């Protein structure tokens, strides 16, 4: 099983963890295109996604 952490490139916080492969846009929609930690409005290019095996 894999999980994907979506990381805010502004503050480095993990703002969303995907348990299944979804598009980054779906992940952003869940957070209103904002980082809930630092409040930055972000677009998909501003995020990095790191995959880790559980
Ligand atoms: Zn942030």
mmCIF file of the protein (N, C-alpha, C, O) and its ligand, coordinates in Angstrom:
data_MODEL
# 
_entry.id   MODEL 
# 
loop_
_entity.id 
_entity.type 
_entity.pdbx_number_of_molecules 
1 polymer     1 
2 non-polymer 1 
# 
_entity_poly.entity_id                      1 
_entity_poly.type                           'polypeptide(L)' 
_entity_poly.nstd_linkage                   no 
_entity_poly.nstd_monomer                   no 
_entity_poly.pdbx_seq_one_letter_code       
;(UNK)(UNK)(UNK)(UNK)(UNK)(UNK)(UNK)(UNK)(UNK)(UNK)(UNK)(UNK)(UNK)(UNK)(UNK)(UNK)
(UNK)(UNK)(UNK)(UNK)(UNK)(UNK)(UNK)(UNK)(UNK)(UNK)(UNK)(UNK)(UNK)(UNK)(UNK)(UNK)
(UNK)(UNK)(UNK)(UNK)(UNK)(UNK)(UNK)(UNK)(UNK)(UNK)(UNK)(UNK)(UNK)(UNK)(UNK)(UNK)
(UNK)(UNK)(UNK)(UNK)(UNK)(UNK)
;
_entity_poly.pdbx_seq_one_letter_code_can   XXXXXXXXXXXXXXXXXXXXXXXXXXXXXXXXXXXXXXXXXXXXXXXXXXXXXX 
_entity_poly.pdbx_strand_id                 A 
# 
loop_
_entity_poly_seq.entity_id 
_entity_poly_seq.num 
_entity_poly_seq.mon_id 
_entity_poly_seq.hetero 
1 1  UNK n 
1 2  UNK n 
1 3  UNK n 
1 4  UNK n 
1 5  UNK n 
1 6  UNK n 
1 7  UNK n 
1 8  UNK n 
1 9  UNK n 
1 10 UNK n 
1 11 UNK n 
1 12 UNK n 
1 13 UNK n 
1 14 UNK n 
1 15 UNK n 
1 16 UNK n 
1 17 UNK n 
1 18 UNK n 
1 19 UNK n 
1 20 UNK n 
1 21 UNK n 
1 22 UNK n 
1 23 UNK n 
1 24 UNK n 
1 25 UNK n 
1 26 UNK n 
1 27 UNK n 
1 28 UNK n 
1 29 UNK n 
1 30 UNK n 
1 31 UNK n 
1 32 UNK n 
1 33 UNK n 
1 34 UNK n 
1 35 UNK n 
1 36 UNK n 
1 37 UNK n 
1 38 UNK n 
1 39 UNK n 
1 40 UNK n 
1 41 UNK n 
1 42 UNK n 
1 43 UNK n 
1 44 UNK n 
1 45 UNK n 
1 46 UNK n 
1 47 UNK n 
1 48 UNK n 
1 49 UNK n 
1 50 UNK n 
1 51 UNK n 
1 52 UNK n 
1 53 UNK n 
1 54 UNK n 
# 
loop_
_struct_asym.id 
_struct_asym.entity_id 
A 1 
B 2 
# 
loop_
_chem_comp.id 
_chem_comp.type 
_chem_comp.mon_nstd_flag 
UNK 'L-peptide linking' . 
ZN  non-polymer         . 
# 
_pdbx_entity_nonpoly.entity_id   2 
_pdbx_entity_nonpoly.name        ? 
_pdbx_entity_nonpoly.comp_id     ZN 
# 
_pdbx_nonpoly_scheme.asym_id         B 
_pdbx_nonpoly_scheme.entity_id       2 
_pdbx_nonpoly_scheme.mon_id          ZN 
_pdbx_nonpoly_scheme.ndb_seq_num     1 
_pdbx_nonpoly_scheme.pdb_seq_num     101 
_pdbx_nonpoly_scheme.auth_seq_num    101 
_pdbx_nonpoly_scheme.pdb_mon_id      ZN 
_pdbx_nonpoly_scheme.auth_mon_id     ZN 
_pdbx_nonpoly_scheme.pdb_strand_id   A 
_pdbx_nonpoly_scheme.pdb_ins_code    . 
# 
loop_
_atom_site.group_PDB 
_atom_site.id 
_atom_site.type_symbol 
_atom_site.label_atom_id 
_atom_site.label_alt_id 
_atom_site.label_comp_id 
_atom_site.label_asym_id 
_atom_site.label_entity_id 
_atom_site.label_seq_id 
_atom_site.pdbx_PDB_ins_code 
_atom_site.Cartn_x 
_atom_site.Cartn_y 
_atom_site.Cartn_z 
_atom_site.occupancy 
_atom_site.B_iso_or_equiv 
_atom_site.pdbx_formal_charge 
_atom_site.auth_seq_id 
_atom_site.auth_comp_id 
_atom_site.auth_asym_id 
_atom_site.auth_atom_id 
_atom_site.pdbx_PDB_model_num 
ATOM   1   N  N  . UNK A 1 1  ? 0.856   -1.199 0.000  1.00 0.00 ? 1   UNK A N  1 
ATOM   2   C  CA . UNK A 1 1  ? 0.000   0.000  0.000  1.00 0.00 ? 1   UNK A CA 1 
ATOM   3   C  C  . UNK A 1 1  ? 0.880   1.233  0.000  1.00 0.00 ? 1   UNK A C  1 
ATOM   4   O  O  . UNK A 1 1  ? 1.938   1.272  0.628  1.00 0.00 ? 1   UNK A O  1 
ATOM   5   N  N  . UNK A 1 2  ? 0.421   2.220  -0.708 1.00 0.00 ? 2   UNK A N  1 
ATOM   6   C  CA . UNK A 1 2  ? 1.171   3.456  -0.800 1.00 0.00 ? 2   UNK A CA 1 
ATOM   7   C  C  . UNK A 1 2  ? 0.331   4.599  -0.269 1.00 0.00 ? 2   UNK A C  1 
ATOM   8   O  O  . UNK A 1 2  ? -0.895  4.582  -0.377 1.00 0.00 ? 2   UNK A O  1 
ATOM   9   N  N  . UNK A 1 3  ? 0.977   5.573  0.294  1.00 0.00 ? 3   UNK A N  1 
ATOM   10  C  CA . UNK A 1 3  ? 0.287   6.822  0.579  1.00 0.00 ? 3   UNK A CA 1 
ATOM   11  C  C  . UNK A 1 3  ? 1.094   7.937  -0.046 1.00 0.00 ? 3   UNK A C  1 
ATOM   12  O  O  . UNK A 1 3  ? 2.316   7.855  -0.172 1.00 0.00 ? 3   UNK A O  1 
ATOM   13  N  N  . UNK A 1 4  ? 0.381   8.982  -0.434 1.00 0.00 ? 4   UNK A N  1 
ATOM   14  C  CA . UNK A 1 4  ? 1.041   10.119 -1.054 1.00 0.00 ? 4   UNK A CA 1 
ATOM   15  C  C  . UNK A 1 4  ? 0.801   11.346 -0.189 1.00 0.00 ? 4   UNK A C  1 
ATOM   16  O  O  . UNK A 1 4  ? -0.340  11.717 0.086  1.00 0.00 ? 4   UNK A O  1 
ATOM   17  N  N  . UNK A 1 5  ? 1.880   11.960 0.229  1.00 0.00 ? 5   UNK A N  1 
ATOM   18  C  CA . UNK A 1 5  ? 1.764   13.173 1.016  1.00 0.00 ? 5   UNK A CA 1 
ATOM   19  C  C  . UNK A 1 5  ? 1.887   14.382 0.103  1.00 0.00 ? 5   UNK A C  1 
ATOM   20  O  O  . UNK A 1 5  ? 2.856   14.518 -0.643 1.00 0.00 ? 5   UNK A O  1 
ATOM   21  N  N  . UNK A 1 6  ? 0.898   15.249 0.172  1.00 0.00 ? 6   UNK A N  1 
ATOM   22  C  CA . UNK A 1 6  ? 0.958   16.495 -0.579 1.00 0.00 ? 6   UNK A CA 1 
ATOM   23  C  C  . UNK A 1 6  ? 1.536   17.553 0.357  1.00 0.00 ? 6   UNK A C  1 
ATOM   24  O  O  . UNK A 1 6  ? 0.979   17.844 1.416  1.00 0.00 ? 6   UNK A O  1 
ATOM   25  N  N  . UNK A 1 7  ? 2.657   18.115 -0.057 1.00 0.00 ? 7   UNK A N  1 
ATOM   26  C  CA . UNK A 1 7  ? 3.412   19.013 0.808  1.00 0.00 ? 7   UNK A CA 1 
ATOM   27  C  C  . UNK A 1 7  ? 3.363   20.430 0.261  1.00 0.00 ? 7   UNK A C  1 
ATOM   28  O  O  . UNK A 1 7  ? 3.623   20.661 -0.920 1.00 0.00 ? 7   UNK A O  1 
ATOM   29  N  N  . UNK A 1 8  ? 3.029   21.375 1.127  1.00 0.00 ? 8   UNK A N  1 
ATOM   30  C  CA . UNK A 1 8  ? 3.047   22.780 0.748  1.00 0.00 ? 8   UNK A CA 1 
ATOM   31  C  C  . UNK A 1 8  ? 4.477   23.222 0.532  1.00 0.00 ? 8   UNK A C  1 
ATOM   32  O  O  . UNK A 1 8  ? 5.328   23.065 1.408  1.00 0.00 ? 8   UNK A O  1 
ATOM   33  N  N  . UNK A 1 9  ? 4.734   23.774 -0.636 1.00 0.00 ? 9   UNK A N  1 
ATOM   34  C  CA . UNK A 1 9  ? 6.108   24.185 -0.920 1.00 0.00 ? 9   UNK A CA 1 
ATOM   35  C  C  . UNK A 1 9  ? 6.456   25.488 -0.221 1.00 0.00 ? 9   UNK A C  1 
ATOM   36  O  O  . UNK A 1 9  ? 7.626   25.866 -0.161 1.00 0.00 ? 9   UNK A O  1 
ATOM   37  N  N  . UNK A 1 10 ? 5.466   26.170 0.303  1.00 0.00 ? 10  UNK A N  1 
ATOM   38  C  CA . UNK A 1 10 ? 5.724   27.438 0.994  1.00 0.00 ? 10  UNK A CA 1 
ATOM   39  C  C  . UNK A 1 10 ? 6.212   27.195 2.419  1.00 0.00 ? 10  UNK A C  1 
ATOM   40  O  O  . UNK A 1 10 ? 7.214   27.766 2.851  1.00 0.00 ? 10  UNK A O  1 
ATOM   41  N  N  . UNK A 1 11 ? 5.494   26.346 3.138  1.00 0.00 ? 11  UNK A N  1 
ATOM   42  C  CA . UNK A 1 11 ? 5.814   26.153 4.551  1.00 0.00 ? 11  UNK A CA 1 
ATOM   43  C  C  . UNK A 1 11 ? 6.278   24.737 4.871  1.00 0.00 ? 11  UNK A C  1 
ATOM   44  O  O  . UNK A 1 11 ? 6.738   24.467 5.981  1.00 0.00 ? 11  UNK A O  1 
ATOM   45  N  N  . UNK A 1 12 ? 6.157   23.845 3.911  1.00 0.00 ? 12  UNK A N  1 
ATOM   46  C  CA . UNK A 1 12 ? 6.663   22.496 4.115  1.00 0.00 ? 12  UNK A CA 1 
ATOM   47  C  C  . UNK A 1 12 ? 5.742   21.576 4.877  1.00 0.00 ? 12  UNK A C  1 
ATOM   48  O  O  . UNK A 1 12 ? 6.124   20.453 5.209  1.00 0.00 ? 12  UNK A O  1 
ATOM   49  N  N  . UNK A 1 13 ? 4.529   22.032 5.164  1.00 0.00 ? 13  UNK A N  1 
ATOM   50  C  CA . UNK A 1 13 ? 3.608   21.188 5.906  1.00 0.00 ? 13  UNK A CA 1 
ATOM   51  C  C  . UNK A 1 13 ? 2.947   20.158 5.005  1.00 0.00 ? 13  UNK A C  1 
ATOM   52  O  O  . UNK A 1 13 ? 2.662   20.433 3.839  1.00 0.00 ? 13  UNK A O  1 
ATOM   53  N  N  . UNK A 1 14 ? 2.709   18.998 5.538  1.00 0.00 ? 14  UNK A N  1 
ATOM   54  C  CA . UNK A 1 14 ? 1.903   18.006 4.831  1.00 0.00 ? 14  UNK A CA 1 
ATOM   55  C  C  . UNK A 1 14 ? 0.454   18.409 5.002  1.00 0.00 ? 14  UNK A C  1 
ATOM   56  O  O  . UNK A 1 14 ? -0.077  18.395 6.113  1.00 0.00 ? 14  UNK A O  1 
ATOM   57  N  N  . UNK A 1 15 ? -0.182  18.767 3.905  1.00 0.00 ? 15  UNK A N  1 
ATOM   58  C  CA . UNK A 1 15 ? -1.544  19.285 4.019  1.00 0.00 ? 15  UNK A CA 1 
ATOM   59  C  C  . UNK A 1 15 ? -2.589  18.270 3.607  1.00 0.00 ? 15  UNK A C  1 
ATOM   60  O  O  . UNK A 1 15 ? -3.779  18.456 3.863  1.00 0.00 ? 15  UNK A O  1 
ATOM   61  N  N  . UNK A 1 16 ? -2.153  17.204 2.973  1.00 0.00 ? 16  UNK A N  1 
ATOM   62  C  CA . UNK A 1 16 ? -3.134  16.222 2.514  1.00 0.00 ? 16  UNK A CA 1 
ATOM   63  C  C  . UNK A 1 16 ? -2.402  14.914 2.289  1.00 0.00 ? 16  UNK A C  1 
ATOM   64  O  O  . UNK A 1 16 ? -1.305  14.889 1.730  1.00 0.00 ? 16  UNK A O  1 
ATOM   65  N  N  . UNK A 1 17 ? -3.009  13.848 2.722  1.00 0.00 ? 17  UNK A N  1 
ATOM   66  C  CA . UNK A 1 17 ? -2.435  12.529 2.474  1.00 0.00 ? 17  UNK A CA 1 
ATOM   67  C  C  . UNK A 1 17 ? -3.418  11.717 1.669  1.00 0.00 ? 17  UNK A C  1 
ATOM   68  O  O  . UNK A 1 17 ? -4.558  11.505 2.085  1.00 0.00 ? 17  UNK A O  1 
ATOM   69  N  N  . UNK A 1 18 ? -2.978  11.269 0.530  1.00 0.00 ? 18  UNK A N  1 
ATOM   70  C  CA . UNK A 1 18 ? -3.833  10.479 -0.351 1.00 0.00 ? 18  UNK A CA 1 
ATOM   71  C  C  . UNK A 1 18 ? -3.547  9.007  -0.121 1.00 0.00 ? 18  UNK A C  1 
ATOM   72  O  O  . UNK A 1 18 ? -2.395  8.574  -0.164 1.00 0.00 ? 18  UNK A O  1 
ATOM   73  N  N  . UNK A 1 19 ? -4.579  8.259  0.118  1.00 0.00 ? 19  UNK A N  1 
ATOM   74  C  CA . UNK A 1 19 ? -4.428  6.823  0.297  1.00 0.00 ? 19  UNK A CA 1 
ATOM   75  C  C  . UNK A 1 19 ? -4.504  6.101  -1.032 1.00 0.00 ? 19  UNK A C  1 
ATOM   76  O  O  . UNK A 1 19 ? -4.030  4.974  -1.171 1.00 0.00 ? 19  UNK A O  1 
ATOM   77  N  N  . UNK A 1 20 ? -5.097  6.752  -1.990 1.00 0.00 ? 20  UNK A N  1 
ATOM   78  C  CA . UNK A 1 20 ? -5.175  6.163  -3.315 1.00 0.00 ? 20  UNK A CA 1 
ATOM   79  C  C  . UNK A 1 20 ? -4.729  7.224  -4.294 1.00 0.00 ? 20  UNK A C  1 
ATOM   80  O  O  . UNK A 1 20 ? -4.733  8.419  -3.998 1.00 0.00 ? 20  UNK A O  1 
ATOM   81  N  N  . UNK A 1 21 ? -4.349  6.761  -5.454 1.00 0.00 ? 21  UNK A N  1 
ATOM   82  C  CA . UNK A 1 21 ? -3.936  7.719  -6.465 1.00 0.00 ? 21  UNK A CA 1 
ATOM   83  C  C  . UNK A 1 21 ? -5.126  8.553  -6.920 1.00 0.00 ? 21  UNK A C  1 
ATOM   84  O  O  . UNK A 1 21 ? -6.116  8.033  -7.434 1.00 0.00 ? 21  UNK A O  1 
ATOM   85  N  N  . UNK A 1 22 ? -5.004  9.834  -6.720 1.00 0.00 ? 22  UNK A N  1 
ATOM   86  C  CA . UNK A 1 22 ? -6.012  10.770 -7.192 1.00 0.00 ? 22  UNK A CA 1 
ATOM   87  C  C  . UNK A 1 22 ? -5.249  11.883 -7.885 1.00 0.00 ? 22  UNK A C  1 
ATOM   88  O  O  . UNK A 1 22 ? -4.029  11.998 -7.763 1.00 0.00 ? 22  UNK A O  1 
ATOM   89  N  N  . UNK A 1 23 ? -5.983  12.688 -8.605 1.00 0.00 ? 23  UNK A N  1 
ATOM   90  C  CA . UNK A 1 23 ? -5.288  13.799 -9.221 1.00 0.00 ? 23  UNK A CA 1 
ATOM   91  C  C  . UNK A 1 23 ? -4.989  14.853 -8.176 1.00 0.00 ? 23  UNK A C  1 
ATOM   92  O  O  . UNK A 1 23 ? -5.707  14.993 -7.186 1.00 0.00 ? 23  UNK A O  1 
ATOM   93  N  N  . UNK A 1 24 ? -3.932  15.582 -8.409 1.00 0.00 ? 24  UNK A N  1 
ATOM   94  C  CA . UNK A 1 24 ? -3.561  16.635 -7.478 1.00 0.00 ? 24  UNK A CA 1 
ATOM   95  C  C  . UNK A 1 24 ? -4.662  17.684 -7.390 1.00 0.00 ? 24  UNK A C  1 
ATOM   96  O  O  . UNK A 1 24 ? -4.823  18.340 -6.361 1.00 0.00 ? 24  UNK A O  1 
ATOM   97  N  N  . UNK A 1 25 ? -5.409  17.837 -8.463 1.00 0.00 ? 25  UNK A N  1 
ATOM   98  C  CA . UNK A 1 25 ? -6.498  18.814 -8.429 1.00 0.00 ? 25  UNK A CA 1 
ATOM   99  C  C  . UNK A 1 25 ? -7.583  18.407 -7.445 1.00 0.00 ? 25  UNK A C  1 
ATOM   100 O  O  . UNK A 1 25 ? -8.186  19.259 -6.792 1.00 0.00 ? 25  UNK A O  1 
ATOM   101 N  N  . UNK A 1 26 ? -7.833  17.103 -7.339 1.00 0.00 ? 26  UNK A N  1 
ATOM   102 C  CA . UNK A 1 26 ? -8.817  16.647 -6.361 1.00 0.00 ? 26  UNK A CA 1 
ATOM   103 C  C  . UNK A 1 26 ? -8.341  16.924 -4.942 1.00 0.00 ? 26  UNK A C  1 
ATOM   104 O  O  . UNK A 1 26 ? -9.129  17.281 -4.066 1.00 0.00 ? 26  UNK A O  1 
ATOM   105 N  N  . UNK A 1 27 ? -7.054  16.757 -4.732 1.00 0.00 ? 27  UNK A N  1 
ATOM   106 C  CA . UNK A 1 27 ? -6.511  17.045 -3.406 1.00 0.00 ? 27  UNK A CA 1 
ATOM   107 C  C  . UNK A 1 27 ? -6.622  18.526 -3.095 1.00 0.00 ? 27  UNK A C  1 
ATOM   108 O  O  . UNK A 1 27 ? -6.942  18.908 -1.970 1.00 0.00 ? 27  UNK A O  1 
ATOM   109 N  N  . UNK A 1 28 ? -6.362  19.348 -4.080 1.00 0.00 ? 28  UNK A N  1 
ATOM   110 C  CA . UNK A 1 28 ? -6.445  20.794 -3.868 1.00 0.00 ? 28  UNK A CA 1 
ATOM   111 C  C  . UNK A 1 28 ? -7.874  21.239 -3.627 1.00 0.00 ? 28  UNK A C  1 
ATOM   112 O  O  . UNK A 1 28 ? -8.128  22.160 -2.851 1.00 0.00 ? 28  UNK A O  1 
ATOM   113 N  N  . UNK A 1 29 ? -8.788  20.590 -4.288 1.00 0.00 ? 29  UNK A N  1 
ATOM   114 C  CA . UNK A 1 29 ? -10.187 20.951 -4.102 1.00 0.00 ? 29  UNK A CA 1 
ATOM   115 C  C  . UNK A 1 29 ? -10.596 20.723 -2.644 1.00 0.00 ? 29  UNK A C  1 
ATOM   116 O  O  . UNK A 1 29 ? -11.398 21.476 -2.092 1.00 0.00 ? 29  UNK A O  1 
ATOM   117 N  N  . UNK A 1 30 ? -10.048 19.698 -2.041 1.00 0.00 ? 30  UNK A N  1 
ATOM   118 C  CA . UNK A 1 30 ? -10.376 19.382 -0.652 1.00 0.00 ? 30  UNK A CA 1 
ATOM   119 C  C  . UNK A 1 30 ? -9.887  20.463 0.305  1.00 0.00 ? 30  UNK A C  1 
ATOM   120 O  O  . UNK A 1 30 ? -10.404 20.590 1.415  1.00 0.00 ? 30  UNK A O  1 
ATOM   121 N  N  . UNK A 1 31 ? -8.908  21.231 -0.112 1.00 0.00 ? 31  UNK A N  1 
ATOM   122 C  CA . UNK A 1 31 ? -8.385  22.283 0.760  1.00 0.00 ? 31  UNK A CA 1 
ATOM   123 C  C  . UNK A 1 31 ? -8.663  23.671 0.199  1.00 0.00 ? 31  UNK A C  1 
ATOM   124 O  O  . UNK A 1 31 ? -8.034  24.647 0.608  1.00 0.00 ? 31  UNK A O  1 
ATOM   125 N  N  . UNK A 1 32 ? -9.608  23.760 -0.740 1.00 0.00 ? 32  UNK A N  1 
ATOM   126 C  CA . UNK A 1 32 ? -9.950  25.055 -1.347 1.00 0.00 ? 32  UNK A CA 1 
ATOM   127 C  C  . UNK A 1 32 ? -8.751  25.742 -1.979 1.00 0.00 ? 32  UNK A C  1 
ATOM   128 O  O  . UNK A 1 32 ? -8.654  26.969 -1.971 1.00 0.00 ? 32  UNK A O  1 
ATOM   129 N  N  . UNK A 1 33 ? -7.847  24.957 -2.521 1.00 0.00 ? 33  UNK A N  1 
ATOM   130 C  CA . UNK A 1 33 ? -6.658  25.499 -3.175 1.00 0.00 ? 33  UNK A CA 1 
ATOM   131 C  C  . UNK A 1 33 ? -5.799  26.346 -2.246 1.00 0.00 ? 33  UNK A C  1 
ATOM   132 O  O  . UNK A 1 33 ? -5.059  27.226 -2.684 1.00 0.00 ? 33  UNK A O  1 
ATOM   133 N  N  . UNK A 1 34 ? -5.913  26.062 -0.968 1.00 0.00 ? 34  UNK A N  1 
ATOM   134 C  CA . UNK A 1 34 ? -5.095  26.802 -0.007 1.00 0.00 ? 34  UNK A CA 1 
ATOM   135 C  C  . UNK A 1 34 ? -4.399  25.840 0.936  1.00 0.00 ? 34  UNK A C  1 
ATOM   136 O  O  . UNK A 1 34 ? -4.890  24.750 1.231  1.00 0.00 ? 34  UNK A O  1 
ATOM   137 N  N  . UNK A 1 35 ? -3.262  26.272 1.390  1.00 0.00 ? 35  UNK A N  1 
ATOM   138 C  CA . UNK A 1 35 ? -2.622  25.538 2.467  1.00 0.00 ? 35  UNK A CA 1 
ATOM   139 C  C  . UNK A 1 35 ? -3.331  25.905 3.763  1.00 0.00 ? 35  UNK A C  1 
ATOM   140 O  O  . UNK A 1 35 ? -3.377  27.083 4.117  1.00 0.00 ? 35  UNK A O  1 
ATOM   141 N  N  . UNK A 1 36 ? -3.884  24.931 4.481  1.00 0.00 ? 36  UNK A N  1 
ATOM   142 C  CA . UNK A 1 36 ? -4.589  25.250 5.724  1.00 0.00 ? 36  UNK A CA 1 
ATOM   143 C  C  . UNK A 1 36 ? -3.647  25.659 6.848  1.00 0.00 ? 36  UNK A C  1 
ATOM   144 O  O  . UNK A 1 36 ? -4.094  26.155 7.882  1.00 0.00 ? 36  UNK A O  1 
ATOM   145 N  N  . UNK A 1 37 ? -2.369  25.457 6.657  1.00 0.00 ? 37  UNK A N  1 
ATOM   146 C  CA . UNK A 1 37 ? -1.402  25.786 7.705  1.00 0.00 ? 37  UNK A CA 1 
ATOM   147 C  C  . UNK A 1 37 ? -0.923  27.222 7.573  1.00 0.00 ? 37  UNK A C  1 
ATOM   148 O  O  . UNK A 1 37 ? -0.990  27.985 8.537  1.00 0.00 ? 37  UNK A O  1 
ATOM   149 N  N  . UNK A 1 38 ? -0.441  27.604 6.395  1.00 0.00 ? 38  UNK A N  1 
ATOM   150 C  CA . UNK A 1 38 ? 0.109   28.946 6.223  1.00 0.00 ? 38  UNK A CA 1 
ATOM   151 C  C  . UNK A 1 38 ? -0.846  29.853 5.463  1.00 0.00 ? 38  UNK A C  1 
ATOM   152 O  O  . UNK A 1 38 ? -0.603  31.055 5.362  1.00 0.00 ? 38  UNK A O  1 
ATOM   153 N  N  . UNK A 1 39 ? -1.936  29.296 4.921  1.00 0.00 ? 39  UNK A N  1 
ATOM   154 C  CA . UNK A 1 39 ? -2.941  30.114 4.269  1.00 0.00 ? 39  UNK A CA 1 
ATOM   155 C  C  . UNK A 1 39 ? -2.601  30.544 2.864  1.00 0.00 ? 39  UNK A C  1 
ATOM   156 O  O  . UNK A 1 39 ? -3.366  31.289 2.250  1.00 0.00 ? 39  UNK A O  1 
ATOM   157 N  N  . UNK A 1 40 ? -1.486  30.101 2.338  1.00 0.00 ? 40  UNK A N  1 
ATOM   158 C  CA . UNK A 1 40 ? -1.101  30.499 0.996  1.00 0.00 ? 40  UNK A CA 1 
ATOM   159 C  C  . UNK A 1 40 ? -2.039  29.899 -0.035 1.00 0.00 ? 40  UNK A C  1 
ATOM   160 O  O  . UNK A 1 40 ? -2.369  28.715 0.030  1.00 0.00 ? 40  UNK A O  1 
ATOM   161 N  N  . UNK A 1 41 ? -2.466  30.714 -0.981 1.00 0.00 ? 41  UNK A N  1 
ATOM   162 C  CA . UNK A 1 41 ? -3.213  30.202 -2.120 1.00 0.00 ? 41  UNK A CA 1 
ATOM   163 C  C  . UNK A 1 41 ? -2.216  29.555 -3.066 1.00 0.00 ? 41  UNK A C  1 
ATOM   164 O  O  . UNK A 1 41 ? -1.211  30.155 -3.447 1.00 0.00 ? 41  UNK A O  1 
ATOM   165 N  N  . UNK A 1 42 ? -2.514  28.330 -3.431 1.00 0.00 ? 42  UNK A N  1 
ATOM   166 C  CA . UNK A 1 42 ? -1.547  27.552 -4.184 1.00 0.00 ? 42  UNK A CA 1 
ATOM   167 C  C  . UNK A 1 42 ? -2.188  26.946 -5.416 1.00 0.00 ? 42  UNK A C  1 
ATOM   168 O  O  . UNK A 1 42 ? -3.397  26.719 -5.460 1.00 0.00 ? 42  UNK A O  1 
ATOM   169 N  N  . UNK A 1 43 ? -1.379  26.695 -6.390 1.00 0.00 ? 43  UNK A N  1 
ATOM   170 C  CA . UNK A 1 43 ? -1.844  25.946 -7.548 1.00 0.00 ? 43  UNK A CA 1 
ATOM   171 C  C  . UNK A 1 43 ? -1.052  24.644 -7.609 1.00 0.00 ? 43  UNK A C  1 
ATOM   172 O  O  . UNK A 1 43 ? -0.070  24.481 -6.885 1.00 0.00 ? 43  UNK A O  1 
ATOM   173 N  N  . UNK A 1 44 ? -1.471  23.718 -8.468 1.00 0.00 ? 44  UNK A N  1 
ATOM   174 C  CA . UNK A 1 44 ? -0.825  22.403 -8.462 1.00 0.00 ? 44  UNK A CA 1 
ATOM   175 C  C  . UNK A 1 44 ? 0.685   22.450 -8.611 1.00 0.00 ? 44  UNK A C  1 
ATOM   176 O  O  . UNK A 1 44 ? 1.377   21.573 -8.093 1.00 0.00 ? 44  UNK A O  1 
ATOM   177 N  N  . UNK A 1 45 ? 1.206   23.434 -9.295 1.00 0.00 ? 45  UNK A N  1 
ATOM   178 C  CA . UNK A 1 45 ? 2.653   23.506 -9.484 1.00 0.00 ? 45  UNK A CA 1 
ATOM   179 C  C  . UNK A 1 45 ? 3.385   23.857 -8.198 1.00 0.00 ? 45  UNK A C  1 
ATOM   180 O  O  . UNK A 1 45 ? 4.600   23.681 -8.097 1.00 0.00 ? 45  UNK A O  1 
ATOM   181 N  N  . UNK A 1 46 ? 2.639   24.357 -7.215 1.00 0.00 ? 46  UNK A N  1 
ATOM   182 C  CA . UNK A 1 46 ? 3.267   24.752 -5.957 1.00 0.00 ? 46  UNK A CA 1 
ATOM   183 C  C  . UNK A 1 46 ? 3.392   23.612 -4.962 1.00 0.00 ? 46  UNK A C  1 
ATOM   184 O  O  . UNK A 1 46 ? 3.991   23.767 -3.897 1.00 0.00 ? 46  UNK A O  1 
ATOM   185 N  N  . UNK A 1 47 ? 2.831   22.484 -5.309 1.00 0.00 ? 47  UNK A N  1 
ATOM   186 C  CA . UNK A 1 47 ? 2.865   21.374 -4.384 1.00 0.00 ? 47  UNK A CA 1 
ATOM   187 C  C  . UNK A 1 47 ? 3.881   20.339 -4.837 1.00 0.00 ? 47  UNK A C  1 
ATOM   188 O  O  . UNK A 1 47 ? 4.115   20.134 -6.028 1.00 0.00 ? 47  UNK A O  1 
ATOM   189 N  N  . UNK A 1 48 ? 4.457   19.714 -3.867 1.00 0.00 ? 48  UNK A N  1 
ATOM   190 C  CA . UNK A 1 48 ? 5.223   18.531 -4.185 1.00 0.00 ? 48  UNK A CA 1 
ATOM   191 C  C  . UNK A 1 48 ? 4.534   17.339 -3.540 1.00 0.00 ? 48  UNK A C  1 
ATOM   192 O  O  . UNK A 1 48 ? 3.906   17.457 -2.488 1.00 0.00 ? 48  UNK A O  1 
ATOM   193 N  N  . UNK A 1 49 ? 4.661   16.214 -4.177 1.00 0.00 ? 49  UNK A N  1 
ATOM   194 C  CA . UNK A 1 49 ? 4.018   15.006 -3.686 1.00 0.00 ? 49  UNK A CA 1 
ATOM   195 C  C  . UNK A 1 49 ? 5.096   13.972 -3.443 1.00 0.00 ? 49  UNK A C  1 
ATOM   196 O  O  . UNK A 1 49 ? 5.911   13.672 -4.316 1.00 0.00 ? 49  UNK A O  1 
ATOM   197 N  N  . UNK A 1 50 ? 5.080   13.447 -2.258 1.00 0.00 ? 50  UNK A N  1 
ATOM   198 C  CA . UNK A 1 50 ? 6.049   12.419 -1.935 1.00 0.00 ? 50  UNK A CA 1 
ATOM   199 C  C  . UNK A 1 50 ? 5.314   11.123 -1.641 1.00 0.00 ? 50  UNK A C  1 
ATOM   200 O  O  . UNK A 1 50 ? 4.339   11.103 -0.890 1.00 0.00 ? 50  UNK A O  1 
ATOM   201 N  N  . UNK A 1 51 ? 5.781   10.068 -2.228 1.00 0.00 ? 51  UNK A N  1 
ATOM   202 C  CA . UNK A 1 51 ? 5.165   8.770  -2.031 1.00 0.00 ? 51  UNK A CA 1 
ATOM   203 C  C  . UNK A 1 51 ? 5.959   7.999  -0.999 1.00 0.00 ? 51  UNK A C  1 
ATOM   204 O  O  . UNK A 1 51 ? 7.190   8.010  -1.001 1.00 0.00 ? 51  UNK A O  1 
ATOM   205 N  N  . UNK A 1 52 ? 5.243   7.336  -0.127 1.00 0.00 ? 52  UNK A N  1 
ATOM   206 C  CA . UNK A 1 52 ? 5.929   6.486  0.837  1.00 0.00 ? 52  UNK A CA 1 
ATOM   207 C  C  . UNK A 1 52 ? 5.168   5.176  0.956  1.00 0.00 ? 52  UNK A C  1 
ATOM   208 O  O  . UNK A 1 52 ? 3.938   5.144  0.899  1.00 0.00 ? 52  UNK A O  1 
ATOM   209 N  N  . UNK A 1 53 ? 5.900   4.127  1.116  1.00 0.00 ? 53  UNK A N  1 
ATOM   210 C  CA . UNK A 1 53 ? 5.275   2.820  1.292  1.00 0.00 ? 53  UNK A CA 1 
ATOM   211 C  C  . UNK A 1 53 ? 4.973   2.618  2.772  1.00 0.00 ? 53  UNK A C  1 
ATOM   212 O  O  . UNK A 1 53 ? 5.790   2.917  3.643  1.00 0.00 ? 53  UNK A O  1 
ATOM   213 N  N  . UNK A 1 54 ? 3.797   2.111  3.023  1.00 0.00 ? 54  UNK A N  1 
ATOM   214 C  CA . UNK A 1 54 ? 3.411   1.861  4.421  1.00 0.00 ? 54  UNK A CA 1 
ATOM   215 C  C  . UNK A 1 54 ? 3.798   0.434  4.799  1.00 0.00 ? 54  UNK A C  1 
ATOM   216 O  O  . UNK A 1 54 ? 3.566   0.011  5.932  1.00 0.00 ? 54  UNK A O  1 
HETATM 217 ZN ZN . ZN  B 2 .  ? 1.782   26.145 3.667  1.00 0.00 ? 101 ZN  A ZN 1 
# 
